[in-house]
């Protein structure tokens, strides 16, 4: 398992469009991909789970990836967040 913290920079946080982008990217990997925020764990492959986490600008989340492509999955998740989900 690999994990890393990342700061959410999007002014509107993880609303529907970036949540969809996150899930779309996560689905490309076989690994289990979750993130933790405020002692709650969310499934990065579920739009409802991502939206339910209520992530706002300035929040820090910790991605955790576990599986055969975990390193690549973690790198992709971090890159997506750091690039502002293309917004």
N, C-alpha and C positions, 0 to 999 in steps of 0.2 A: 504494500500500500504506500502511496505517495500522497503528500498533502502540501498545500501552500495557501497563505493568506493573500487576499487581494482587496484593494480599495475600489468601491463602486464610484465612478466619476460622472456617470450620466446624471444630468440635472434632474431628470424625472425618475431616477431609480430604475428598477426592473418592472416596468409596465408591460403591457401585452406584447408589443413588437420586440423589445429586447429579450423578453422571456421566451418568445417563440424562437428567436435566433439562437439563444443558449441551448434550448432543447434540440433544435435542428442539428446543431454542431455536436452535442453530446450523443445523439443517436448514431453518429458515424462510427462510434467506438464500441467495442465489445465489453469493455470494462464497466463496472458499476461506478457511477459518478454521482456523488452527493456533495452538498455544501452545508456548512453549519453557520448559524447566525443566532445569537441570543439563546444558546443552549438548545436550539431546535435544528433538526436535520431534515433537509429537503432533497428530493430526488431531482437531479438536474435533467432527467429525461422526461419529466412530467410538467407540462405547462401549468397545470393547476397547483402542483406542489411549489413551483417557483413563484407563482403569483401569490400564493398563500403565505409565503415567507415575508411579504411586505418589505422588500429591500428598498431602501431609499439612498439618495445621493449622500456620500460620506460614510456609509456603512462599510464595515470590513467583514468579509465572508471568508471561510476556509473551505477550499475545494479538497475533496478526498476522492482519489481514484484507486480502484482495486481491480486487477485483472491483467490479461496478457498484454494489453496495449496501454497500460496505466500511465506510463511516462509521456507518451504522445498525447493521450487524452488530457492530462493535466496541463501540458504546454499549450494545447489548443484552447482550453477553457481560459487560462490566464491571458493569452493573446487576445481572445475575443473581448474580455472585460477591459483590458488595457487600451484596446482600440475603440472603446465606447460603443460596441455592438454595431458599428457602422453608422452611427448617428452623427 
